[in-house]
């Protein structure tokens, strides 16, 4: 695991993002799948935000896939099918 701060240190602004690089993709998946537990955490942890580290191209592709999944879900009148976007590597 490798941990480091992003951006420049400036006391007048919001806290800097913290980048955490994990050795195994399975470790990352375990963390990302457990994030729902932050909803019931102590107040000091409620402001924690965790997200995937994606390039601009990856973010745009993800937005397009989410929009397509929403369109397919709204077009499906049977109610039997759900569409979901997963980020694989």
N, C-alpha and C positions, 0 to 999 in steps of 0.2 A: 504494500500500500504506500502511496506517495501523496502527501498533502501539502498544498501551498496556497497562498493568497493570490487573488487576481487583482489587477489594477494598482493604482498608486495609493499610498497611505495619506488620508486627509481626515482629520478629526471632525471637521465641520459637516461632513456628509454622512450618508447611511453607511452601515458596515459593508466592507468589501466582500465580494463572493469568495467562497472557499472551494477550491478544486480538490476533489479526492479521486485519485486514480487507484482502482482496485486491480489486483493481480488476476482475478478470475471473473468472467462474465456472469457466472452463476451467483457470485457474491452480490454483484450489482442487482441482479434480478430479485434476490431475496430481500434486499433493502427496498427496492422500488415497490415490491408487492406488500411490504409492511408499512408503507407510508400512511395508510388509512388510520393507523393507531395514533398519529399525531393529533387527530381531532379530539381525542380524549386525554391528551397529555396536559401537564401543568401549563399554566398561563405563559410562563417564560419561553416555552417551546412552541407556542401557537403561531409565532411569526416566522418559524423556520420554513423555508421553501426549498424543495429538492427537485431538480429537473435533469433531464438528459443533456449532455453536452453535444450540441448539434451545430453543424455549419449552417450558413444561411441557405444553401441549396437544400440541405436535409430538412430544415424547418419549413421551407416552401413546399417540398414534396409531401411532408407530413400534413400540412394544411390542405393540400389538394386531396390527399387520401381521406381525410376526415370529412371534407365537403362531399366527396363522392359517396362515402358510407352513409352520411346523413341523407343524401338524395335517394340512394337505394332504399334506405329504411322508410322514407316518407312515401316512396312509390309503391312499396309492398303493402297491399291491402289485406293480405291474409292474416297478418299478425304472427305467423309461424316462424318467420325468419328474422334474425337480427344480424347486423353487420358491425364488425369491429375492426379497428385499425391496430395492428401490433407492429412494434418496431423491432425488427430482427437484424442480427448481424451475422 
